[in-house]
Amino acid sequence: EWIDRAQAAAEKAVSLQPDLPEAHVARGWVFYSNNQNEHAVTEAKIAIKQKPDCEGVYYMMGRALFALGRYQEIAETADDAIAANGTDYNIYVPVLNALQALGKKEAAHNLSARRVGALEQHLAEVPDDARARMQLAIAFASLGRPEEAVREANVAMMLRPNDATTLYNSACAFCMLDRKADAMDAIKKAWKAGFKDAVWARRDPDLALLHEEPEFLQLYPAQD
């Protein structure tokens, strides 16, 4: 119901002002939510052409491309994405996932270090942002800083104990720390709380530790 309402609002916005890039980003998010990822990418490209630094556009496009398995395209747009929206910590997520999926470990490591700076800057201004805390936990985990990773993950889960995305990202952090039992517990809680995007979860390299586990495969079965 909410997606239908969002779609109606986005379509109206684009019809009223087709040269407004934010309207195309909004419509792109609706397409993404409906698993119409090709359409989401098209909307993102329209918005970028209109306004290269439009807020959220590269993040939305990165997620859509990742869902399509088009990792190389994400990597090729990474410099432009960070130049346009580098202070937005969200932009780093699909780029890092794509680099990891492509096996570009050194590039991913370097980008993780850069993401820490963006996250710490954001958290200095908004310390109660649980999502940012969890992203910082993942960044610390990827950089081999386990104590800091666990600390940030615990703070995030304390702030948002029943939030599906927070729980999902905690599973990612625990996987990266090679804590399989904790990761499986978190991913089951995430699924129960509402994170049921099987395409994303099965592609996410941060969850590689769980990808062959029967419990994980039962929660996130292959999509036709």
mmCIF file of the C-alpha atoms, coordinates in Angstrom:
data_MODEL
# 
_entry.id   MODEL 
# 
loop_
_atom_site.group_PDB 
_atom_site.id 
_atom_site.type_symbol 
_atom_site.label_atom_id 
_atom_site.label_alt_id 
_atom_site.label_comp_id 
_atom_site.label_asym_id 
_atom_site.label_entity_id 
_atom_site.label_seq_id 
_atom_site.pdbx_PDB_ins_code 
_atom_site.Cartn_x 
_atom_site.Cartn_y 
_atom_site.Cartn_z 
_atom_site.occupancy 
_atom_site.B_iso_or_equiv 
_atom_site.pdbx_formal_charge 
_atom_site.auth_seq_id 
_atom_site.auth_comp_id 
_atom_site.auth_asym_id 
_atom_site.auth_atom_id 
_atom_site.pdbx_PDB_model_num 
ATOM 1   C CA . GLU A 1 1   ? 0.000  0.000   0.000   1.00 0.00 ? 1   GLU A CA 1 
ATOM 2   C CA . TRP A 1 2   ? 2.738  2.433   0.923   1.00 0.00 ? 2   TRP A CA 1 
ATOM 3   C CA . ILE A 1 3   ? 4.700  1.626   -2.233  1.00 0.00 ? 3   ILE A CA 1 
ATOM 4   C CA . ASP A 1 4   ? 1.571  2.257   -4.311  1.00 0.00 ? 4   ASP A CA 1 
ATOM 5   C CA . ARG A 1 5   ? 1.128  5.633   -2.638  1.00 0.00 ? 5   ARG A CA 1 
ATOM 6   C CA . ALA A 1 6   ? 4.795  6.455   -3.148  1.00 0.00 ? 6   ALA A CA 1 
ATOM 7   C CA . GLN A 1 7   ? 4.556  5.499   -6.803  1.00 0.00 ? 7   GLN A CA 1 
ATOM 8   C CA . ALA A 1 8   ? 1.540  7.754   -7.330  1.00 0.00 ? 8   ALA A CA 1 
ATOM 9   C CA . ALA A 1 9   ? 3.317  10.661  -5.642  1.00 0.00 ? 9   ALA A CA 1 
ATOM 10  C CA . ALA A 1 10  ? 6.533  10.135  -7.624  1.00 0.00 ? 10  ALA A CA 1 
ATOM 11  C CA . GLU A 1 11  ? 4.693  9.892   -10.936 1.00 0.00 ? 11  GLU A CA 1 
ATOM 12  C CA . LYS A 1 12  ? 2.785  13.084  -10.161 1.00 0.00 ? 12  LYS A CA 1 
ATOM 13  C CA . ALA A 1 13  ? 6.017  14.888  -9.245  1.00 0.00 ? 13  ALA A CA 1 
ATOM 14  C CA . VAL A 1 14  ? 7.712  13.866  -12.493 1.00 0.00 ? 14  VAL A CA 1 
ATOM 15  C CA . SER A 1 15  ? 4.669  14.862  -14.557 1.00 0.00 ? 15  SER A CA 1 
ATOM 16  C CA . LEU A 1 16  ? 4.522  18.281  -12.899 1.00 0.00 ? 16  LEU A CA 1 
ATOM 17  C CA . GLN A 1 17  ? 8.252  18.989  -13.146 1.00 0.00 ? 17  GLN A CA 1 
ATOM 18  C CA . PRO A 1 18  ? 10.147 16.502  -15.346 1.00 0.00 ? 18  PRO A CA 1 
ATOM 19  C CA . ASP A 1 19  ? 13.373 18.499  -15.048 1.00 0.00 ? 19  ASP A CA 1 
ATOM 20  C CA . LEU A 1 20  ? 13.479 18.116  -11.255 1.00 0.00 ? 20  LEU A CA 1 
ATOM 21  C CA . PRO A 1 21  ? 16.200 15.528  -10.518 1.00 0.00 ? 21  PRO A CA 1 
ATOM 22  C CA . GLU A 1 22  ? 14.897 14.750  -7.014  1.00 0.00 ? 22  GLU A CA 1 
ATOM 23  C CA . ALA A 1 23  ? 11.600 13.616  -8.555  1.00 0.00 ? 23  ALA A CA 1 
ATOM 24  C CA . HIS A 1 24  ? 13.454 11.107  -10.724 1.00 0.00 ? 24  HIS A CA 1 
ATOM 25  C CA . VAL A 1 25  ? 15.406 9.849   -7.698  1.00 0.00 ? 25  VAL A CA 1 
ATOM 26  C CA . ALA A 1 26  ? 12.108 9.362   -5.869  1.00 0.00 ? 26  ALA A CA 1 
ATOM 27  C CA . ARG A 1 27  ? 10.651 7.454   -8.803  1.00 0.00 ? 27  ARG A CA 1 
ATOM 28  C CA . GLY A 1 28  ? 13.848 5.416   -9.002  1.00 0.00 ? 28  GLY A CA 1 
ATOM 29  C CA . TRP A 1 29  ? 13.493 4.358   -5.362  1.00 0.00 ? 29  TRP A CA 1 
ATOM 30  C CA . VAL A 1 30  ? 9.935  3.211   -6.056  1.00 0.00 ? 30  VAL A CA 1 
ATOM 31  C CA . PHE A 1 31  ? 11.157 1.146   -9.015  1.00 0.00 ? 31  PHE A CA 1 
ATOM 32  C CA . TYR A 1 32  ? 13.902 -0.323  -6.832  1.00 0.00 ? 32  TYR A CA 1 
ATOM 33  C CA . SER A 1 33  ? 11.368 -1.208  -4.131  1.00 0.00 ? 33  SER A CA 1 
ATOM 34  C CA . ASN A 1 34  ? 9.368  -3.062  -6.781  1.00 0.00 ? 34  ASN A CA 1 
ATOM 35  C CA . ASN A 1 35  ? 12.470 -4.934  -8.040  1.00 0.00 ? 35  ASN A CA 1 
ATOM 36  C CA . GLN A 1 36  ? 12.314 -2.976  -11.306 1.00 0.00 ? 36  GLN A CA 1 
ATOM 37  C CA . ASN A 1 37  ? 16.010 -2.262  -11.131 1.00 0.00 ? 37  ASN A CA 1 
ATOM 38  C CA . GLU A 1 38  ? 16.597 -1.444  -14.798 1.00 0.00 ? 38  GLU A CA 1 
ATOM 39  C CA . HIS A 1 39  ? 14.011 1.320   -14.542 1.00 0.00 ? 39  HIS A CA 1 
ATOM 40  C CA . ALA A 1 40  ? 15.633 2.545   -11.323 1.00 0.00 ? 40  ALA A CA 1 
ATOM 41  C CA . VAL A 1 41  ? 18.998 2.851   -13.103 1.00 0.00 ? 41  VAL A CA 1 
ATOM 42  C CA . THR A 1 42  ? 17.366 4.774   -15.954 1.00 0.00 ? 42  THR A CA 1 
ATOM 43  C CA . GLU A 1 43  ? 15.823 7.252   -13.491 1.00 0.00 ? 43  GLU A CA 1 
ATOM 44  C CA . ALA A 1 44  ? 19.175 7.682   -11.751 1.00 0.00 ? 44  ALA A CA 1 
ATOM 45  C CA . LYS A 1 45  ? 20.936 8.473   -15.015 1.00 0.00 ? 45  LYS A CA 1 
ATOM 46  C CA . ILE A 1 46  ? 18.301 11.082  -15.858 1.00 0.00 ? 46  ILE A CA 1 
ATOM 47  C CA . ALA A 1 47  ? 18.794 12.714  -12.458 1.00 0.00 ? 47  ALA A CA 1 
ATOM 48  C CA . ILE A 1 48  ? 22.605 12.668  -12.765 1.00 0.00 ? 48  ILE A CA 1 
ATOM 49  C CA . LYS A 1 49  ? 22.388 14.319  -16.172 1.00 0.00 ? 49  LYS A CA 1 
ATOM 50  C CA . GLN A 1 50  ? 20.206 17.044  -14.683 1.00 0.00 ? 50  GLN A CA 1 
ATOM 51  C CA . LYS A 1 51  ? 22.210 17.466  -11.466 1.00 0.00 ? 51  LYS A CA 1 
ATOM 52  C CA . PRO A 1 52  ? 25.362 15.346  -10.912 1.00 0.00 ? 52  PRO A CA 1 
ATOM 53  C CA . ASP A 1 53  ? 25.454 16.006  -7.158  1.00 0.00 ? 53  ASP A CA 1 
ATOM 54  C CA . CYS A 1 54  ? 21.766 15.321  -6.567  1.00 0.00 ? 54  CYS A CA 1 
ATOM 55  C CA . GLU A 1 55  ? 21.367 13.911  -3.075  1.00 0.00 ? 55  GLU A CA 1 
ATOM 56  C CA . GLY A 1 56  ? 20.974 10.148  -2.923  1.00 0.00 ? 56  GLY A CA 1 
ATOM 57  C CA . VAL A 1 57  ? 21.147 9.499   -6.648  1.00 0.00 ? 57  VAL A CA 1 
ATOM 58  C CA . TYR A 1 58  ? 24.367 7.476   -6.731  1.00 0.00 ? 58  TYR A CA 1 
ATOM 59  C CA . TYR A 1 59  ? 23.336 5.474   -3.683  1.00 0.00 ? 59  TYR A CA 1 
ATOM 60  C CA . MET A 1 60  ? 20.051 4.538   -5.313  1.00 0.00 ? 60  MET A CA 1 
ATOM 61  C CA . MET A 1 61  ? 21.740 3.680   -8.604  1.00 0.00 ? 61  MET A CA 1 
ATOM 62  C CA . GLY A 1 62  ? 24.430 1.678   -6.832  1.00 0.00 ? 62  GLY A CA 1 
ATOM 63  C CA . ARG A 1 63  ? 21.874 -0.439  -5.019  1.00 0.00 ? 63  ARG A CA 1 
ATOM 64  C CA . ALA A 1 64  ? 19.925 -1.060  -8.228  1.00 0.00 ? 64  ALA A CA 1 
ATOM 65  C CA . LEU A 1 65  ? 23.065 -2.020  -10.157 1.00 0.00 ? 65  LEU A CA 1 
ATOM 66  C CA . PHE A 1 66  ? 24.160 -4.297  -7.326  1.00 0.00 ? 66  PHE A CA 1 
ATOM 67  C CA . ALA A 1 67  ? 20.794 -6.057  -7.366  1.00 0.00 ? 67  ALA A CA 1 
ATOM 68  C CA . LEU A 1 68  ? 21.338 -6.588  -11.104 1.00 0.00 ? 68  LEU A CA 1 
ATOM 69  C CA . GLY A 1 69  ? 24.806 -8.032  -10.496 1.00 0.00 ? 69  GLY A CA 1 
ATOM 70  C CA . ARG A 1 70  ? 26.422 -5.251  -12.528 1.00 0.00 ? 70  ARG A CA 1 
ATOM 71  C CA . TYR A 1 71  ? 29.361 -4.768  -10.182 1.00 0.00 ? 71  TYR A CA 1 
ATOM 72  C CA . GLN A 1 72  ? 31.795 -3.396  -12.755 1.00 0.00 ? 72  GLN A CA 1 
ATOM 73  C CA . GLU A 1 73  ? 29.452 -0.529  -13.588 1.00 0.00 ? 73  GLU A CA 1 
ATOM 74  C CA . ILE A 1 74  ? 29.347 0.448   -9.929  1.00 0.00 ? 74  ILE A CA 1 
ATOM 75  C CA . ALA A 1 75  ? 33.138 0.379   -9.736  1.00 0.00 ? 75  ALA A CA 1 
ATOM 76  C CA . GLU A 1 76  ? 33.410 2.514   -12.864 1.00 0.00 ? 76  GLU A CA 1 
ATOM 77  C CA . THR A 1 77  ? 31.131 5.197   -11.420 1.00 0.00 ? 77  THR A CA 1 
ATOM 78  C CA . ALA A 1 78  ? 32.698 5.143   -7.942  1.00 0.00 ? 78  ALA A CA 1 
ATOM 79  C CA . ASP A 1 79  ? 34.936 8.188   -8.435  1.00 0.00 ? 79  ASP A CA 1 
ATOM 80  C CA . ASP A 1 80  ? 32.056 10.275  -9.760  1.00 0.00 ? 80  ASP A CA 1 
ATOM 81  C CA . ALA A 1 81  ? 29.788 9.067   -6.957  1.00 0.00 ? 81  ALA A CA 1 
ATOM 82  C CA . ILE A 1 82  ? 32.246 9.980   -4.209  1.00 0.00 ? 82  ILE A CA 1 
ATOM 83  C CA . ALA A 1 83  ? 33.106 13.302  -5.832  1.00 0.00 ? 83  ALA A CA 1 
ATOM 84  C CA . ALA A 1 84  ? 29.415 14.164  -5.919  1.00 0.00 ? 84  ALA A CA 1 
ATOM 85  C CA . ASN A 1 85  ? 28.226 12.704  -2.606  1.00 0.00 ? 85  ASN A CA 1 
ATOM 86  C CA . GLY A 1 86  ? 31.361 11.746  -0.664  1.00 0.00 ? 86  GLY A CA 1 
ATOM 87  C CA . THR A 1 87  ? 30.129 13.210  2.618   1.00 0.00 ? 87  THR A CA 1 
ATOM 88  C CA . ASP A 1 88  ? 27.098 10.886  2.496   1.00 0.00 ? 88  ASP A CA 1 
ATOM 89  C CA . TYR A 1 89  ? 28.237 7.679   4.186   1.00 0.00 ? 89  TYR A CA 1 
ATOM 90  C CA . ASN A 1 90  ? 25.534 5.705   2.361   1.00 0.00 ? 90  ASN A CA 1 
ATOM 91  C CA . ILE A 1 91  ? 27.258 6.070   -1.001  1.00 0.00 ? 91  ILE A CA 1 
ATOM 92  C CA . TYR A 1 92  ? 30.125 3.843   0.090   1.00 0.00 ? 92  TYR A CA 1 
ATOM 93  C CA . VAL A 1 93  ? 27.948 0.766   0.728   1.00 0.00 ? 93  VAL A CA 1 
ATOM 94  C CA . PRO A 1 94  ? 27.176 -0.407  -2.834  1.00 0.00 ? 94  PRO A CA 1 
ATOM 95  C CA . VAL A 1 95  ? 30.632 0.648   -4.029  1.00 0.00 ? 95  VAL A CA 1 
ATOM 96  C CA . LEU A 1 96  ? 32.377 -1.412  -1.354  1.00 0.00 ? 96  LEU A CA 1 
ATOM 97  C CA . ASN A 1 97  ? 30.104 -4.380  -1.972  1.00 0.00 ? 97  ASN A CA 1 
ATOM 98  C CA . ALA A 1 98  ? 30.854 -4.197  -5.684  1.00 0.00 ? 98  ALA A CA 1 
ATOM 99  C CA . LEU A 1 99  ? 34.613 -3.962  -5.146  1.00 0.00 ? 99  LEU A CA 1 
ATOM 100 C CA . GLN A 1 100 ? 34.508 -6.966  -2.829  1.00 0.00 ? 100 GLN A CA 1 
ATOM 101 C CA . ALA A 1 101 ? 32.389 -8.943  -5.291  1.00 0.00 ? 101 ALA A CA 1 
ATOM 102 C CA . LEU A 1 102 ? 34.969 -8.145  -7.979  1.00 0.00 ? 102 LEU A CA 1 
ATOM 103 C CA . GLY A 1 103 ? 37.802 -9.307  -5.713  1.00 0.00 ? 103 GLY A CA 1 
ATOM 104 C CA . LYS A 1 104 ? 39.399 -5.855  -5.539  1.00 0.00 ? 104 LYS A CA 1 
ATOM 105 C CA . LYS A 1 105 ? 40.463 -6.186  -1.923  1.00 0.00 ? 105 LYS A CA 1 
ATOM 106 C CA . GLU A 1 106 ? 43.038 -3.400  -1.819  1.00 0.00 ? 106 GLU A CA 1 
ATOM 107 C CA . ALA A 1 107 ? 40.658 -0.878  -3.363  1.00 0.00 ? 107 ALA A CA 1 
ATOM 108 C CA . ALA A 1 108 ? 37.929 -1.944  -0.931  1.00 0.00 ? 108 ALA A CA 1 
ATOM 109 C CA . HIS A 1 109 ? 40.309 -1.605  2.029   1.00 0.00 ? 109 HIS A CA 1 
ATOM 110 C CA . ASN A 1 110 ? 41.344 1.894   0.984   1.00 0.00 ? 110 ASN A CA 1 
ATOM 111 C CA . LEU A 1 111 ? 37.741 2.947   0.482   1.00 0.00 ? 111 LEU A CA 1 
ATOM 112 C CA . SER A 1 112 ? 36.770 1.546   3.895   1.00 0.00 ? 112 SER A CA 1 
ATOM 113 C CA . ALA A 1 113 ? 39.353 3.797   5.514   1.00 0.00 ? 113 ALA A CA 1 
ATOM 114 C CA . ARG A 1 114 ? 37.861 6.757   3.689   1.00 0.00 ? 114 ARG A CA 1 
ATOM 115 C CA . ARG A 1 115 ? 34.361 5.744   4.755   1.00 0.00 ? 115 ARG A CA 1 
ATOM 116 C CA . VAL A 1 116 ? 35.428 5.777   8.424   1.00 0.00 ? 116 VAL A CA 1 
ATOM 117 C CA . GLY A 1 117 ? 36.196 9.480   8.086   1.00 0.00 ? 117 GLY A CA 1 
ATOM 118 C CA . ALA A 1 118 ? 32.793 10.237  6.588   1.00 0.00 ? 118 ALA A CA 1 
ATOM 119 C CA . LEU A 1 119 ? 31.019 8.227   9.268   1.00 0.00 ? 119 LEU A CA 1 
ATOM 120 C CA . GLU A 1 120 ? 32.934 9.756   12.168  1.00 0.00 ? 120 GLU A CA 1 
ATOM 121 C CA . GLN A 1 121 ? 32.249 13.231  10.817  1.00 0.00 ? 121 GLN A CA 1 
ATOM 122 C CA . HIS A 1 122 ? 28.546 12.438  10.578  1.00 0.00 ? 122 HIS A CA 1 
ATOM 123 C CA . LEU A 1 123 ? 28.371 10.873  14.048  1.00 0.00 ? 123 LEU A CA 1 
ATOM 124 C CA . ALA A 1 124 ? 30.046 13.903  15.587  1.00 0.00 ? 124 ALA A CA 1 
ATOM 125 C CA . GLU A 1 125 ? 26.943 15.803  14.462  1.00 0.00 ? 125 GLU A CA 1 
ATOM 126 C CA . VAL A 1 126 ? 24.329 13.040  14.940  1.00 0.00 ? 126 VAL A CA 1 
ATOM 127 C CA . PRO A 1 127 ? 25.634 10.644  17.617  1.00 0.00 ? 127 PRO A CA 1 
ATOM 128 C CA . ASP A 1 128 ? 22.339 8.737   17.929  1.00 0.00 ? 128 ASP A CA 1 
ATOM 129 C CA . ASP A 1 129 ? 22.244 7.651   14.277  1.00 0.00 ? 129 ASP A CA 1 
ATOM 130 C CA . ALA A 1 130 ? 22.094 3.878   14.750  1.00 0.00 ? 130 ALA A CA 1 
ATOM 131 C CA . ARG A 1 131 ? 22.515 3.142   11.056  1.00 0.00 ? 131 ARG A CA 1 
ATOM 132 C CA . ALA A 1 132 ? 25.703 5.185   10.896  1.00 0.00 ? 132 ALA A CA 1 
ATOM 133 C CA . ARG A 1 133 ? 26.978 3.452   14.035  1.00 0.00 ? 133 ARG A CA 1 
ATOM 134 C CA . MET A 1 134 ? 26.414 0.084   12.407  1.00 0.00 ? 134 MET A CA 1 
ATOM 135 C CA . GLN A 1 135 ? 28.090 1.153   9.182   1.00 0.00 ? 135 GLN A CA 1 
ATOM 136 C CA . LEU A 1 136 ? 31.070 2.288   11.261  1.00 0.00 ? 136 LEU A CA 1 
ATOM 137 C CA . ALA A 1 137 ? 31.122 -1.134  12.924  1.00 0.00 ? 137 ALA A CA 1 
ATOM 138 C CA . ILE A 1 138 ? 31.287 -2.776  9.502   1.00 0.00 ? 138 ILE A CA 1 
ATOM 139 C CA . ALA A 1 139 ? 34.029 -0.395  8.414   1.00 0.00 ? 139 ALA A CA 1 
ATOM 140 C CA . PHE A 1 140 ? 36.080 -1.168  11.519  1.00 0.00 ? 140 PHE A CA 1 
ATOM 141 C CA . ALA A 1 141 ? 35.552 -4.895  10.979  1.00 0.00 ? 141 ALA A CA 1 
ATOM 142 C CA . SER A 1 142 ? 36.791 -4.658  7.397   1.00 0.00 ? 142 SER A CA 1 
ATOM 143 C CA . LEU A 1 143 ? 39.882 -2.802  8.593   1.00 0.00 ? 143 LEU A CA 1 
ATOM 144 C CA . GLY A 1 144 ? 40.764 -5.433  11.205  1.00 0.00 ? 144 GLY A CA 1 
ATOM 145 C CA . ARG A 1 145 ? 39.711 -3.388  14.241  1.00 0.00 ? 145 ARG A CA 1 
ATOM 146 C CA . PRO A 1 146 ? 37.464 -5.919  16.042  1.00 0.00 ? 146 PRO A CA 1 
ATOM 147 C CA . GLU A 1 147 ? 37.112 -4.236  19.442  1.00 0.00 ? 147 GLU A CA 1 
ATOM 148 C CA . GLU A 1 148 ? 35.938 -0.987  17.876  1.00 0.00 ? 148 GLU A CA 1 
ATOM 149 C CA . ALA A 1 149 ? 33.641 -2.921  15.524  1.00 0.00 ? 149 ALA A CA 1 
ATOM 150 C CA . VAL A 1 150 ? 31.920 -4.785  18.373  1.00 0.00 ? 150 VAL A CA 1 
ATOM 151 C CA . ARG A 1 151 ? 31.626 -1.588  20.400  1.00 0.00 ? 151 ARG A CA 1 
ATOM 152 C CA . GLU A 1 152 ? 29.864 0.284   17.590  1.00 0.00 ? 152 GLU A CA 1 
ATOM 153 C CA . ALA A 1 153 ? 27.627 -2.686  16.734  1.00 0.00 ? 153 ALA A CA 1 
ATOM 154 C CA . ASN A 1 154 ? 26.503 -2.979  20.340  1.00 0.00 ? 154 ASN A CA 1 
ATOM 155 C CA . VAL A 1 155 ? 25.730 0.746   20.547  1.00 0.00 ? 155 VAL A CA 1 
ATOM 156 C CA . ALA A 1 156 ? 23.716 0.560   17.319  1.00 0.00 ? 156 ALA A CA 1 
ATOM 157 C CA . MET A 1 157 ? 21.668 -2.411  18.528  1.00 0.00 ? 157 MET A CA 1 
ATOM 158 C CA . MET A 1 158 ? 21.075 -0.685  21.847  1.00 0.00 ? 158 MET A CA 1 
ATOM 159 C CA . LEU A 1 159 ? 19.732 2.352   19.992  1.00 0.00 ? 159 LEU A CA 1 
ATOM 160 C CA . ARG A 1 160 ? 17.551 0.309   17.582  1.00 0.00 ? 160 ARG A CA 1 
ATOM 161 C CA . PRO A 1 161 ? 17.080 -3.197  19.022  1.00 0.00 ? 161 PRO A CA 1 
ATOM 162 C CA . ASN A 1 162 ? 14.169 -4.154  16.760  1.00 0.00 ? 162 ASN A CA 1 
ATOM 163 C CA . ASP A 1 163 ? 15.195 -2.415  13.535  1.00 0.00 ? 163 ASP A CA 1 
ATOM 164 C CA . ALA A 1 164 ? 15.534 -4.865  10.646  1.00 0.00 ? 164 ALA A CA 1 
ATOM 165 C CA . THR A 1 165 ? 18.319 -2.996  8.848   1.00 0.00 ? 165 THR A CA 1 
ATOM 166 C CA . THR A 1 166 ? 20.349 -2.530  12.023  1.00 0.00 ? 166 THR A CA 1 
ATOM 167 C CA . LEU A 1 167 ? 20.089 -6.248  12.764  1.00 0.00 ? 167 LEU A CA 1 
ATOM 168 C CA . TYR A 1 168 ? 20.991 -7.143  9.170   1.00 0.00 ? 168 TYR A CA 1 
ATOM 169 C CA . ASN A 1 169 ? 24.072 -4.946  9.273   1.00 0.00 ? 169 ASN A CA 1 
ATOM 170 C CA . SER A 1 170 ? 25.080 -6.391  12.625  1.00 0.00 ? 170 SER A CA 1 
ATOM 171 C CA . ALA A 1 171 ? 25.057 -9.804  10.932  1.00 0.00 ? 171 ALA A CA 1 
ATOM 172 C CA . CYS A 1 172 ? 27.405 -8.384  8.302   1.00 0.00 ? 172 CYS A CA 1 
ATOM 173 C CA . ALA A 1 173 ? 29.759 -7.049  10.957  1.00 0.00 ? 173 ALA A CA 1 
ATOM 174 C CA . PHE A 1 174 ? 29.796 -10.358 12.859  1.00 0.00 ? 174 PHE A CA 1 
ATOM 175 C CA . CYS A 1 175 ? 30.470 -12.266 9.635   1.00 0.00 ? 175 CYS A CA 1 
ATOM 176 C CA . MET A 1 176 ? 33.449 -10.067 8.909   1.00 0.00 ? 176 MET A CA 1 
ATOM 177 C CA . LEU A 1 177 ? 34.701 -10.772 12.444  1.00 0.00 ? 177 LEU A CA 1 
ATOM 178 C CA . ASP A 1 178 ? 34.287 -14.538 11.822  1.00 0.00 ? 178 ASP A CA 1 
ATOM 179 C CA . ARG A 1 179 ? 31.635 -14.812 14.544  1.00 0.00 ? 179 ARG A CA 1 
ATOM 180 C CA . LYS A 1 180 ? 29.256 -17.162 12.705  1.00 0.00 ? 180 LYS A CA 1 
ATOM 181 C CA . ALA A 1 181 ? 26.915 -17.947 15.597  1.00 0.00 ? 181 ALA A CA 1 
ATOM 182 C CA . ASP A 1 182 ? 26.388 -14.265 16.394  1.00 0.00 ? 182 ASP A CA 1 
ATOM 183 C CA . ALA A 1 183 ? 25.921 -13.500 12.706  1.00 0.00 ? 183 ALA A CA 1 
ATOM 184 C CA . MET A 1 184 ? 23.312 -16.228 12.242  1.00 0.00 ? 184 MET A CA 1 
ATOM 185 C CA . ASP A 1 185 ? 21.436 -15.093 15.318  1.00 0.00 ? 185 ASP A CA 1 
ATOM 186 C CA . ALA A 1 186 ? 21.412 -11.508 14.023  1.00 0.00 ? 186 ALA A CA 1 
ATOM 187 C CA . ILE A 1 187 ? 20.301 -12.439 10.488  1.00 0.00 ? 187 ILE A CA 1 
ATOM 188 C CA . LYS A 1 188 ? 17.418 -14.515 11.848  1.00 0.00 ? 188 LYS A CA 1 
ATOM 189 C CA . LYS A 1 189 ? 16.325 -11.551 13.956  1.00 0.00 ? 189 LYS A CA 1 
ATOM 190 C CA . ALA A 1 190 ? 16.678 -9.278  10.926  1.00 0.00 ? 190 ALA A CA 1 
ATOM 191 C CA . TRP A 1 191 ? 14.459 -11.565 8.843   1.00 0.00 ? 191 TRP A CA 1 
ATOM 192 C CA . LYS A 1 192 ? 11.864 -11.723 11.611  1.00 0.00 ? 192 LYS A CA 1 
ATOM 193 C CA . ALA A 1 193 ? 11.958 -7.918  11.907  1.00 0.00 ? 193 ALA A CA 1 
ATOM 194 C CA . GLY A 1 194 ? 11.282 -7.525  8.187   1.00 0.00 ? 194 GLY A CA 1 
ATOM 195 C CA . PHE A 1 195 ? 14.528 -7.673  6.180   1.00 0.00 ? 195 PHE A CA 1 
ATOM 196 C CA . LYS A 1 196 ? 13.492 -10.194 3.506   1.00 0.00 ? 196 LYS A CA 1 
ATOM 197 C CA . ASP A 1 197 ? 15.396 -8.948  0.452   1.00 0.00 ? 197 ASP A CA 1 
ATOM 198 C CA . ALA A 1 198 ? 16.772 -12.297 -0.723  1.00 0.00 ? 198 ALA A CA 1 
ATOM 199 C CA . VAL A 1 199 ? 18.479 -10.832 -3.804  1.00 0.00 ? 199 VAL A CA 1 
ATOM 200 C CA . TRP A 1 200 ? 20.541 -8.407  -1.744  1.00 0.00 ? 200 TRP A CA 1 
ATOM 201 C CA . ALA A 1 201 ? 21.298 -10.842 1.088   1.00 0.00 ? 201 ALA A CA 1 
ATOM 202 C CA . ARG A 1 202 ? 22.460 -13.613 -1.252  1.00 0.00 ? 202 ARG A CA 1 
ATOM 203 C CA . ARG A 1 203 ? 24.705 -11.232 -3.196  1.00 0.00 ? 203 ARG A CA 1 
ATOM 204 C CA . ASP A 1 204 ? 26.109 -9.355  -0.199  1.00 0.00 ? 204 ASP A CA 1 
ATOM 205 C CA . PRO A 1 205 ? 29.800 -10.312 0.165   1.00 0.00 ? 205 PRO A CA 1 
ATOM 206 C CA . ASP A 1 206 ? 29.719 -9.182  3.797   1.00 0.00 ? 206 ASP A CA 1 
ATOM 207 C CA . LEU A 1 207 ? 27.516 -12.227 4.511   1.00 0.00 ? 207 LEU A CA 1 
ATOM 208 C CA . ALA A 1 208 ? 29.779 -14.705 2.721   1.00 0.00 ? 208 ALA A CA 1 
ATOM 209 C CA . LEU A 1 209 ? 30.309 -16.646 5.963   1.00 0.00 ? 209 LEU A CA 1 
ATOM 210 C CA . LEU A 1 210 ? 26.597 -17.541 5.975   1.00 0.00 ? 210 LEU A CA 1 
ATOM 211 C CA . HIS A 1 211 ? 25.909 -18.013 2.288   1.00 0.00 ? 211 HIS A CA 1 
ATOM 212 C CA . GLU A 1 212 ? 26.175 -21.819 2.365   1.00 0.00 ? 212 GLU A CA 1 
ATOM 213 C CA . GLU A 1 213 ? 24.444 -22.315 5.697   1.00 0.00 ? 213 GLU A CA 1 
ATOM 214 C CA . PRO A 1 214 ? 21.118 -24.203 5.427   1.00 0.00 ? 214 PRO A CA 1 
ATOM 215 C CA . GLU A 1 215 ? 19.404 -21.856 7.890   1.00 0.00 ? 215 GLU A CA 1 
ATOM 216 C CA . PHE A 1 216 ? 20.423 -18.851 5.821   1.00 0.00 ? 216 PHE A CA 1 
ATOM 217 C CA . LEU A 1 217 ? 19.295 -20.471 2.566   1.00 0.00 ? 217 LEU A CA 1 
ATOM 218 C CA . GLN A 1 218 ? 15.940 -21.272 4.108   1.00 0.00 ? 218 GLN A CA 1 
ATOM 219 C CA . LEU A 1 219 ? 15.443 -17.639 5.085   1.00 0.00 ? 219 LEU A CA 1 
ATOM 220 C CA . TYR A 1 220 ? 16.717 -16.264 1.776   1.00 0.00 ? 220 TYR A CA 1 
ATOM 221 C CA . PRO A 1 221 ? 15.910 -18.760 -0.989  1.00 0.00 ? 221 PRO A CA 1 
ATOM 222 C CA . ALA A 1 222 ? 16.998 -18.295 -4.596  1.00 0.00 ? 222 ALA A CA 1 
ATOM 223 C CA . GLN A 1 223 ? 14.757 -15.966 -6.580  1.00 0.00 ? 223 GLN A CA 1 
ATOM 224 C CA . ASP A 1 224 ? 13.311 -16.968 -9.962  1.00 0.00 ? 224 ASP A CA 1 
# 
